[in-house]
Amino acid sequence: MLACPILGGLDHEYSLEKVGHEARPGRPAISKELRELIREISAANPRWGSPRILGELRTLGIPVAKDRVDDAAVDAA
């Protein structure tokens, strides 16, 4: 094994926690109700893509990212 010249230990012992970094969470999950709403819209309008569904959700005042709409709409297909 190689020695870590900065920490003075073995490289397998190196971790971000020892240096003081915190793990960053991923993007927040959407609620089950919102996922079901996206699936309903997608099923009722099969020719609509995620930009159109996203626009409809924003018209209703529901803030959601395009990637989340993509994920839920793909599941419905």
Secondary structure, 3 states (H helix, E strand, C coil): CCECCCCCCEHHHCCHHHHCCCCCCCCCCCCHHHHHHHHHHHHHCCCCCHHHHHHHHHHCCCCCCHHHHHHHHHHHC
